[in-house]
Amino acid sequence: MKSSFTTRIATADDLDPLTLLFDQYRQFYGCTPDLGAAGDWLATNIQQNRSVIFVALADTEMLGFTQLYPALCSVELVDYFVLYDLFVAESARRKGMGRALMNAAREWAAQQGAARLDLETARDNNAGQALYRSLGYQVDEVFLKFSLDLSP
């Protein structure tokens, strides 16, 4: 039986519970817990419209989120979004919440006229990869990703 939950775009009123989830998400990827920095990041993103964040709620309890950042492709001359973060609280996993968040993000991005959604995930995130493939995402076999660390 599927659990009952809703998805919607986050607002500044959601910062406290969203910060807790975002900090857990960062810890999942090996970052040190830092609620202050996590909250500041999200507050800035919401205040400055740097990202769009969808949240999933069961009744009034926030249990998941996904965050999209706008991007441009000069080769194809299109706008698109990078789905950078997806997290569902451990207690709420395998109930369709991640899929619902991904679908809400897809529908919203299409309404904005985006050409596509891109995402990256860890090579060992098998559960995430299975979800993405089931939703029609395809692995890019053409381009390699490179990064240059600019930190001092």
Phi, psi and omega per residue, in radians:
M1 nan 2.323 -3.097
K2 -1.390 2.403 3.099
S3 -1.269 2.713 3.136
S4 -1.675 2.178 3.110
F5 -2.706 2.901 3.116
T6 -2.226 2.783 3.034
T7 -2.181 2.601 3.092
R8 -2.833 2.948 3.084
I9 -1.327 2.363 -3.140
A10 -1.279 2.665 3.047
T11 -2.207 3.071 3.104
A12 -1.047 -0.461 3.110
D13 -1.172 -0.283 -3.117
D14 -1.599 0.019 -2.968
L15 -1.011 -0.722 -3.079
D16 -1.090 -0.999 3.133
P17 -1.185 -0.567 3.125
L18 -1.155 -0.673 3.108
T19 -1.074 -0.720 3.106
L20 -1.048 -0.799 3.126
L21 -1.153 -0.730 -3.121
F22 -1.112 -0.681 3.106
D23 -1.158 -0.682 3.069
Q24 -1.105 -0.713 3.093
Y25 -1.031 -0.814 -3.134
R26 -1.116 -0.668 3.093
Q27 -1.137 -0.633 3.085
F28 -0.978 -0.598 3.129
Y29 -1.665 0.324 2.982
G30 1.560 0.139 3.129
C31 -1.447 2.631 3.075
T32 -1.229 2.421 3.100
P33 -0.980 2.368 3.123
D34 -2.794 1.463 -3.113
L35 -1.063 -0.644 -3.140
G36 -1.081 -0.876 -3.137
A37 -1.154 -0.694 3.123
A38 -1.086 -0.795 3.134
G39 -1.127 -0.715 3.113
D40 -1.087 -0.737 -3.134
W41 -1.054 -0.866 -3.117
L42 -1.144 -0.730 3.141
A43 -1.054 -0.765 3.116
T44 -1.119 -0.766 3.139
N45 -1.049 -0.774 -3.123
I46 -1.224 -0.808 -3.094
Q47 -1.100 -0.724 -3.086
Q48 -1.667 0.113 -3.106
N49 0.958 0.653 3.110
R50 -1.336 -0.395 -3.135
S51 -2.585 2.943 3.000
V52 -2.092 2.256 -3.079
I53 -2.087 2.212 3.027
F54 -1.776 2.440 3.106
V55 -2.098 2.663 3.065
A56 -2.015 2.315 -3.102
L57 -2.231 2.411 2.945
A58 -1.874 1.977 -2.938
D59 1.009 -2.013 3.116
T60 -1.878 0.018 -3.099
E61 -1.534 2.139 3.110
M62 -1.386 2.183 -3.041
L63 -2.192 -0.078 3.136
G64 -2.890 2.861 3.096
F65 -2.743 2.797 2.929
T66 -2.444 2.547 -3.063
Q67 -2.212 2.283 -3.142
L68 -2.027 2.450 3.074
Y69 -2.045 2.409 3.098
P70 -1.245 2.583 3.129
A71 -2.589 2.906 -3.135
L72 -2.245 2.560 3.032
C73 -2.098 1.891 -3.094
S74 -1.296 -0.415 3.109
V75 -1.220 -0.846 -3.118
E76 -1.573 -0.141 -3.125
L77 1.011 0.864 -3.115
V78 -2.359 2.758 2.942
D79 -1.608 2.561 3.033
Y80 -2.639 3.101 3.106
F81 -2.174 2.552 3.014
V82 -1.790 2.073 3.065
L83 -1.499 1.712 -2.950
Y84 -1.600 -0.601 -3.054
D85 -2.230 2.379 2.970
L86 -2.501 2.193 -3.137
F87 -2.604 2.386 3.026
V88 -2.226 2.318 3.125
A89 -0.958 2.500 -3.061
E90 -0.938 -0.673 -3.112
S91 -1.171 -0.292 -3.067
A92 -1.935 0.106 -3.076
R93 -1.291 2.726 3.090
R94 1.172 0.515 3.109
K95 -2.148 0.160 3.103
G96 1.633 0.042 -3.074
M97 -1.223 -0.749 3.102
G98 -1.072 -0.761 3.109
R99 -1.073 -0.758 3.139
A100 -1.110 -0.720 3.096
L101 -1.105 -0.765 3.133
M102 -1.098 -0.726 3.129
N103 -1.172 -0.687 3.087
A104 -1.085 -0.737 3.118
A105 -1.111 -0.759 3.129
R106 -1.069 -0.834 -3.120
E107 -1.090 -0.759 -3.139
W108 -1.123 -0.802 -3.125
A109 -1.070 -0.706 3.104
A110 -1.102 -0.703 3.106
Q111 -1.116 -0.491 3.121
Q112 -1.409 -0.092 -3.130
G113 1.500 0.257 3.138
A114 -1.157 2.527 3.125
A115 -1.354 -0.499 -3.089
R116 -2.945 2.986 2.950
L117 -2.045 2.313 3.049
D118 -1.985 2.647 3.019
L119 -2.652 2.786 3.023
E120 -2.208 2.670 3.068
T121 -2.583 2.843 3.114
A122 -1.129 2.551 -3.132
R123 -1.069 -0.474 -3.115
D124 -1.686 0.136 3.114
N125 -1.487 1.260 -3.057
N126 -1.141 -0.673 3.123
A127 -1.104 -0.788 3.112
G128 -1.091 -0.770 -3.135
Q129 -1.067 -0.696 3.117
A130 -1.119 -0.730 3.098
L131 -1.075 -0.860 -3.086
Y132 -1.060 -0.775 3.122
R133 -1.092 -0.704 -3.124
S134 -1.148 -0.377 3.119
L135 -1.640 0.070 3.071
G136 1.703 0.012 3.075
Y137 -1.196 2.507 -3.137
Q138 -2.105 2.506 3.089
V139 -1.243 2.320 3.086
D140 -1.353 1.960 -3.129
E141 -1.710 0.026 -3.042
V142 -1.748 -0.807 -3.017
F143 -1.818 2.547 3.025
L144 -1.746 2.594 3.078
K145 -1.708 2.271 3.047
F146 -2.123 2.592 3.072
S147 -2.337 2.542 3.059
L148 -2.114 2.017 -3.140
D149 -1.295 2.114 -3.113
L150 -1.870 0.091 -3.137
S151 -1.230 2.573 -3.096
P152 -1.159 nan nan
